[in-house]
Amino acid sequence: MKNIKPTTLIRTAVSIVAMINTALLMLGKSPLPFESEQVNIFLTLAFDVATSIWGFWKNNSFTKEAIRADQIMNDAKGRKKARRYRYR
């Protein structure tokens, strides 16, 4: 589950909703009661939540010291990768 792309999850969820809707129609029941305004609100909320989580997950450095620390960390990561490939 860790490497599944969000687009894959969205497509799967939409397919499940479509199958449920079709099954309800086949059984003579009314389809899922979603109005376009409700779908619009849900998609907007989902986008807001996703961008908020993504923004908080990323390292947001604002001070000079934090930006410099990020540069030092990235340099150290670069040296580590260079050593790993040198011995292959």
C-alpha positions in Angstrom: 0.0 0.0 0.0 3.0 2.3 0.6 3.9 2.8 -3.1 0.4 3.2 -4.5 -0.1 6.5 -6.4 -2.9 8.8 -5.3 -4.3 8.8 -8.8 -4.7 5.0 -8.6 -6.7 5.3 -5.4 -8.9 8.0 -6.9 -9.6 5.9 -10.0 -10.4 2.9 -7.9 -12.8 4.9 -5.6 -14.6 6.3 -8.7 -14.9 2.9 -10.2 -16.4 1.5 -7.0 -18.9 4.3 -6.8 -19.9 3.7 -10.4 -20.3 0.0 -9.8 -22.5 0.6 -6.7 -24.5 3.1 -8.7 -25.0 0.6 -11.6 -26.0 -2.2 -9.1 -28.6 0.0 -7.5 -30.0 0.9 -10.9 -30.2 -2.8 -11.8 -32.1 -3.6 -8.6 -34.6 -0.8 -9.3 -33.3 1.4 -6.5 -32.5 5.1 -7.0 -28.9 5.8 -7.7 -26.6 7.4 -5.2 -28.0 10.8 -4.3 -25.2 13.0 -5.3 -25.9 16.4 -6.7 -23.3 18.2 -8.8 -22.9 20.9 -6.0 -22.2 18.1 -3.5 -19.6 16.6 -5.8 -18.0 20.0 -6.3 -17.8 20.7 -2.6 -16.3 17.2 -1.9 -13.7 17.7 -4.6 -12.8 21.1 -3.3 -12.5 19.8 0.3 -10.4 16.8 -0.9 -8.0 19.2 -2.8 -7.7 21.5 0.3 -7.0 18.6 2.6 -4.4 17.1 0.2 -2.6 20.3 -0.4 -2.5 21.1 3.4 -1.1 17.7 4.2 1.5 18.0 1.4 2.5 21.5 2.6 3.0 20.4 6.2 4.8 17.2 5.2 7.5 19.1 3.2 10.4 20.8 5.0 9.5 24.5 4.9 12.6 26.5 5.8 12.1 30.2 6.2 15.1 31.4 8.3 18.6 31.8 7.0 19.8 29.2 9.4 17.2 26.6 8.3 18.0 27.2 4.6 21.7 26.8 5.3 21.0 23.6 7.3 19.1 22.3 4.3 22.0 23.0 2.0 24.4 21.2 4.4 22.0 18.2 4.6 21.7 18.1 0.8 25.4 18.3 0.3 25.9 15.4 2.8 23.3 13.3 1.0 25.1 14.0 -2.3 28.4 12.9 -1.0 26.9 9.7 0.4 25.4 8.9 -3.0 28.7 9.6 -4.7 30.6 7.2 -2.4 27.9 4.5 -3.0 28.3 4.6 -6.8 32.1 4.9 -6.7 32.5 1.3 -5.3 30.2 -0.4 -7.7 
